[in-house]
Amino acid sequence: MRPAFTGFLALCLGIAVAFLAIPIVALFTEVPLGDVPGLLRDPAVQDTLKVTARTNAIANVLILAVGTPAAYFLATRRFRGRALVITLIELPLVLPPAVAGIGLLAAFGAGGLFGGALQDRGIVLPFTEWAVVLAVVFVASPFYLRQAISAFESVDPTLHDAARTLGASPARTFVRIALPLAASGLVAGWVLAFARGIGEFGATIVFAGNVRGETSTLTLTIYEQLEASFDVALSIGILLVVISAAVLLSYKLLSWRRSSSTSPTPFGRSSSAPA
């Protein structure tokens, strides 16, 4: 029975790998790779690249700048309502993207919860680049926060106590002890957030629309180009695969170099354990 069971496991693995790999392979075979650079020089694609780069750069800075201390607080403090706060943070992970978009519109749109007050101050968010930024932050930040909390929780609390005993302030302990030891897990969380943000579609199209040169991102342009030019849509897909793979491989290389780190890593290493 052992060879039969092993064969069953191998068959399941083969099916899973084939199913996940075939669409990626198809992207690279359905359009001549030599034509991709020229297709990506299309003015519509260039505008989209600029918008995607700007909005995701701002969104990622906000996620890291606010999310890192927020995750550290949740990882190192116990207070009434903590479970509820974490649940609220994780809720966008399971929300349909369109619901996220309509929620942002209800909160910041004209006549929304805060939209009127913002408009009175001359601030209009919907259908602007800032709407894209907010949509990316909303859908991507929970991926970073969730992993960052786990990374900080994995740091030995006695190290914090030792640092405080030696006179280090809470801020210095955070910068010199917690951040370096949790770095691998934080990078893993950022990789997940970056991948989710750069592929955001549903919340963006509802809250920010698809205005060329202002709110049209790479994923929105893929949808737009499906009928206009399928080859352009494929080329953008190839570009996104390359970007995502480069970020993931960079993280894995960093993880392997920091193999002695105590931070948890959500991506398995391919190296086999020593005999």
C-alpha positions in Angstrom: 0.0 0.0 0.0 2.9 2.4 0.6 3.9 2.7 -3.1 0.3 3.2 -4.0 -0.2 5.9 -1.4 3.0 7.6 -2.4 1.9 7.5 -6.1 -1.4 9.0 -5.1 0.4 11.9 -3.3 2.7 12.4 -6.3 -0.3 12.5 -8.6 -2.1 15.1 -6.4 1.2 17.2 -6.4 1.5 16.9 -10.2 -2.1 18.0 -10.7 -1.7 21.0 -8.4 1.6 22.1 -10.0 0.3 21.7 -13.5 -2.9 23.6 -12.7 -1.0 26.5 -11.2 1.8 26.5 -13.8 -0.1 26.2 -17.0 -1.7 29.7 -17.0 1.7 31.2 -16.2 3.3 29.3 -19.1 0.5 30.2 -21.4 1.2 33.9 -20.8 4.7 33.5 -22.1 3.7 31.3 -25.1 0.7 33.2 -26.5 2.6 36.3 -27.5 6.2 36.4 -29.0 8.5 37.5 -26.2 10.4 39.7 -28.7 7.3 41.7 -29.2 6.7 42.4 -25.5 9.0 45.4 -25.1 7.4 47.1 -28.1 3.9 46.4 -26.8 4.8 47.8 -23.4 5.9 51.0 -25.0 2.3 51.7 -26.0 1.3 55.2 -24.6 -1.6 53.8 -22.7 0.6 51.2 -21.0 3.3 53.8 -20.2 0.7 56.0 -18.5 -0.6 53.0 -16.6 2.9 52.1 -15.4 3.5 55.6 -14.0 0.2 55.6 -12.2 0.8 52.1 -10.8 4.3 52.9 -9.7 3.3 56.2 -8.0 0.2 54.9 -6.2 1.8 51.6 -5.0 5.0 53.4 -3.8 2.9 55.8 -1.7 0.6 52.9 -0.4 3.6 50.8 0.6 5.3 53.6 2.5 2.0 54.2 4.4 1.6 50.5 5.1 5.1 50.1 6.4 5.2 53.4 8.3 1.9 52.9 10.1 1.6 49.2 10.1 5.0 48.3 11.7 4.5 50.2 15.0 0.8 49.2 15.0 1.7 45.5 14.7 4.4 45.9 17.4 1.8 47.3 19.7 -0.6 44.5 19.1 2.2 41.9 19.5 3.6 43.2 22.7 0.5 44.5 24.6 -2.5 42.7 26.0 -5.6 44.7 26.5 -9.4 44.3 26.6 -10.8 44.3 23.0 -7.5 43.2 21.4 -9.1 40.1 19.8 -11.8 42.4 18.3 -9.1 44.8 16.9 -7.2 42.0 15.3 -10.5 40.7 13.8 -11.3 44.1 12.3 -7.7 44.3 10.9 -8.2 40.8 9.3 -11.7 41.4 7.9 -10.6 43.0 4.6 -8.8 39.7 3.9 -12.1 38.0 3.3 -14.2 40.9 2.0 -15.1 40.7 -1.7 -13.0 43.5 -3.5 -16.2 45.2 -4.8 -17.4 45.5 -1.2 -14.1 47.1 -0.2 -14.6 49.6 -3.0 -18.2 50.5 -2.1 -17.2 50.7 1.5 -14.5 53.3 0.7 -17.0 55.2 -1.5 -19.5 55.2 1.3 -16.9 56.5 3.7 -15.1 59.1 1.6 -17.4 59.7 -1.4 -19.7 62.7 -1.8 -22.4 62.4 0.7 -20.5 59.6 2.5 -19.6 59.3 6.1 -16.7 61.7 5.9 -17.1 62.9 2.2 -19.1 66.0 3.1 -16.6 67.2 5.7 -13.7 66.5 3.3 -15.4 68.4 0.4 -16.0 71.4 2.7 -12.2 71.5 3.1 -11.6 71.2 -0.6 -10.5 67.5 -0.5 -12.0 65.2 -3.0 -10.8 61.6 -2.9 -13.0 59.4 -5.2 -11.8 59.0 -8.8 -8.4 60.5 -8.1 -4.9 58.9 -7.6 -5.4 59.2 -3.8 -8.4 56.9 -4.2 -6.1 54.3 -5.8 -3.7 54.7 -2.9 -6.5 54.2 -0.3 -7.9 51.2 -2.1 -4.4 49.6 -2.2 -3.8 50.3 1.5 -7.2 49.0 2.5 -6.9 45.6 0.7 -3.1 45.1 1.1 -2.3 46.3 4.6 -4.0 43.4 6.5 -1.5 41.0 4.8 1.4 43.0 6.2 -0.2 43.6 9.6 -1.0 39.9 10.1 2.5 38.7 9.3 4.1 41.6 11.2 2.2 40.7 14.4 3.4 37.1 14.1 7.0 38.2 13.5 7.1 40.5 16.5 5.4 37.8 18.7 8.2 35.4 17.7 10.9 37.6 19.3 11.9 36.3 22.7 10.3 38.6 25.3 13.3 38.1 27.6 15.4 40.1 25.1 13.0 43.1 25.6 13.3 42.7 29.3 17.0 42.5 29.2 17.3 45.7 27.1 15.0 47.6 29.4 17.0 46.3 32.4 20.1 47.8 30.8 18.4 51.1 30.5 17.2 51.1 26.9 14.0 53.1 26.3 11.0 51.4 24.7 11.7 53.2 21.4 15.3 52.1 21.4 14.3 48.5 22.3 11.9 48.6 19.3 14.5 49.9 16.9 17.6 48.0 18.1 16.0 44.7 19.2 12.6 44.0 17.9 13.0 45.3 14.3 16.2 43.4 13.5 15.0 40.1 14.9 11.6 40.4 13.2 13.0 41.7 9.9 12.6 38.5 8.0 9.0 38.1 8.9 8.3 41.8 8.2 9.8 41.4 4.7 7.6 38.4 4.2 4.6 40.4 5.1 5.6 43.2 2.8 6.0 40.8 -0.1 2.4 39.6 0.5 1.1 43.2 0.8 3.0 44.3 -2.3 1.7 41.4 -4.4 -1.8 42.1 -3.3 -1.5 45.8 -3.9 -0.1 45.7 -7.3 -2.8 43.2 -8.4 -5.7 45.2 -6.9 -8.7 45.5 -9.2 -12.1 45.4 -7.6 -11.9 48.1 -4.9 -9.9 50.4 -7.3 -12.4 50.3 -10.2 -15.4 51.0 -7.8 -13.7 53.8 -5.7 -11.2 55.3 -8.2 -12.7 54.4 -11.6 -10.5 53.8 -14.7 -9.3 57.2 -15.8 -6.3 57.0 -18.1 -3.2 58.8 -16.8 -4.8 59.2 -13.3 -6.4 56.1 -11.9 -5.9 53.5 -14.6 -3.5 50.8 -13.1 -1.9 47.8 -14.7 -4.7 45.4 -13.8 -7.4 47.8 -14.9 -5.6 48.2 -18.3 -5.5 44.4 -18.7 -9.3 44.4 -18.5 -9.6 47.4 -20.8 -7.2 45.9 -23.4 -8.9 42.4 -23.6 -11.0 43.6 -26.5 -8.8 46.5 -27.8 -5.5 44.5 -28.0 -5.2 41.0 -26.5 -1.4 41.0 -27.1 -1.1 44.2 -25.0 -3.1 42.6 -22.2 -0.8 39.5 -22.3 2.3 41.7 -22.3 1.1 43.5 -19.1 0.4 40.1 -17.6 3.9 39.0 -18.4 5.3 42.2 -16.8 3.3 41.6 -13.6 4.5 38.0 -13.4 8.1 39.1 -13.8 7.7 41.8 -11.1 6.0 39.5 -8.7 8.5 36.7 -9.3 11.5 39.1 -8.8 10.1 40.3 -5.5 9.4 36.8 -4.3 12.8 35.5 -5.3 14.5 38.5 -3.7 12.7 37.7 -0.4 13.7 34.0 -0.6 17.3 34.9 -1.1 17.2 37.2 1.9 15.5 34.5 3.9 18.1 32.0 3.0 20.9 34.4 4.0 19.2 35.0 7.3 18.6 31.4 8.0 19.6 31.8 11.6 16.8 34.4 12.1 14.1 33.5 14.7 11.3 35.2 12.6 8.7 32.9 11.1 8.7 32.7 7.3 5.5 31.8 5.4 7.3 30.6 2.2 8.9 27.2 2.4 12.5 26.7 1.6 13.4 24.4 -1.2 16.6 23.1 0.3 16.4 19.7 1.9 17.2 19.1 5.5 20.6 17.7 6.3 20.8 14.0 6.8 
